[in-house]
């Protein structure tokens, strides 16, 4: 896997929430990858993760990012609908 793909993966790790980090940890454990643990969390070197594990991590990251994209679309749609509904309510009250 290219250095650039691993660098992008590392940058995207910053976007994950706790439950998603926990799944990353489970993927590392399933593939018997090395990591360190202390009171601040779990640490691993993205550059030394084996190819099969990195592919699994990348697939999971793509899943997380796609879910975020879909959720952002839903949130925008809901905001638009709320705005339109409020506009109609205000117009309805002002014409009464």
C-alpha positions as CSV (number, residue, x, y, z in Angstrom):
1,X,0.0,0.0,0.0
2,X,1.3,3.4,-0.8
3,X,2.6,5.9,1.7
4,X,0.0,8.4,0.6
5,X,-2.9,6.0,1.3
6,X,-1.6,5.3,4.7
7,X,-1.1,9.0,5.4
8,X,-4.7,9.8,4.3
9,X,-5.9,7.0,6.6
10,X,-4.0,8.5,9.5
11,X,-5.5,11.9,8.8
12,X,-9.0,10.3,8.7
13,X,-8.5,8.6,12.0
14,X,-8.8,12.0,13.6
15,X,-12.5,12.1,12.5
16,X,-13.5,8.9,14.3
17,X,-15.5,8.8,17.5
18,X,-14.9,6.4,20.4
19,X,-17.1,3.5,19.1
20,X,-15.3,3.7,15.7
21,X,-11.9,3.7,17.4
22,X,-13.0,0.6,19.3
23,X,-13.7,-1.2,16.0
24,X,-10.2,-0.1,14.7
25,X,-8.8,-1.7,17.8
26,X,-10.8,-4.9,17.2
27,X,-9.5,-5.1,13.6
28,X,-5.9,-4.7,14.8
29,X,-6.4,-7.5,17.3
30,X,-8.1,-9.8,14.7
31,X,-5.0,-9.4,12.6
32,X,-2.6,-9.8,15.5
33,X,-1.0,-6.4,14.8
34,X,1.2,-4.8,17.4
35,X,0.0,-1.8,19.4
36,X,0.7,-0.1,22.7
37,X,-1.7,0.9,25.3
38,X,-1.6,3.4,28.1
39,X,-4.0,5.7,30.0
40,X,-4.3,7.9,26.9
41,X,-5.4,5.1,24.6
42,X,-4.2,2.6,22.0
43,X,-1.4,3.5,19.7
44,X,-0.1,1.8,16.5
45,X,2.1,2.6,13.6
46,X,0.0,2.9,10.4
47,X,3.1,2.4,8.3
48,X,4.0,-1.0,9.9
49,X,0.5,-2.5,9.7
50,X,0.4,-5.5,7.4
51,X,-1.3,-5.3,4.1
52,X,-4.4,-7.5,5.0
53,X,-5.0,-5.5,8.1
54,X,-4.6,-2.2,6.4
55,X,-7.1,-3.3,3.7
56,X,-9.6,-4.1,6.5
57,X,-8.9,-0.8,8.2
58,X,-9.3,1.1,5.0
59,X,-12.6,-0.7,4.2
60,X,-13.9,0.2,7.7
61,X,-12.7,3.8,7.3
62,X,-14.5,4.1,4.0
63,X,-17.7,2.8,5.7
64,X,-17.4,5.4,8.4
65,X,-16.8,8.2,6.0
66,X,-19.6,7.2,3.8
67,X,-22.0,7.1,6.8
68,X,-20.9,10.6,7.7
69,X,-21.5,11.8,4.2
70,X,-25.0,10.3,4.2
71,X,-25.8,11.7,7.6
72,X,-24.6,15.2,6.6
73,X,-26.9,15.0,3.6
74,X,-29.8,14.0,5.8
75,X,-29.1,16.8,8.3
76,X,-29.0,19.4,5.5
77,X,-32.3,18.1,4.1
78,X,-33.9,18.2,7.5
79,X,-32.6,21.8,8.1
80,X,-34.1,22.8,4.7
81,X,-37.4,21.2,5.5
82,X,-37.5,22.8,8.9
83,X,-36.8,26.2,7.4
84,X,-39.5,25.8,4.8
85,X,-42.0,24.6,7.4
86,X,-41.2,27.6,9.6
87,X,-41.5,30.0,6.7
88,X,-45.0,28.6,5.8
89,X,-46.1,28.8,9.5
90,X,-45.0,32.4,9.7
91,X,-46.7,33.3,6.5
92,X,-49.8,31.5,7.7
93,X,-49.9,33.5,10.9
94,X,-49.2,36.8,9.2
95,X,-52.1,36.4,6.7
96,X,-54.6,35.6,9.5
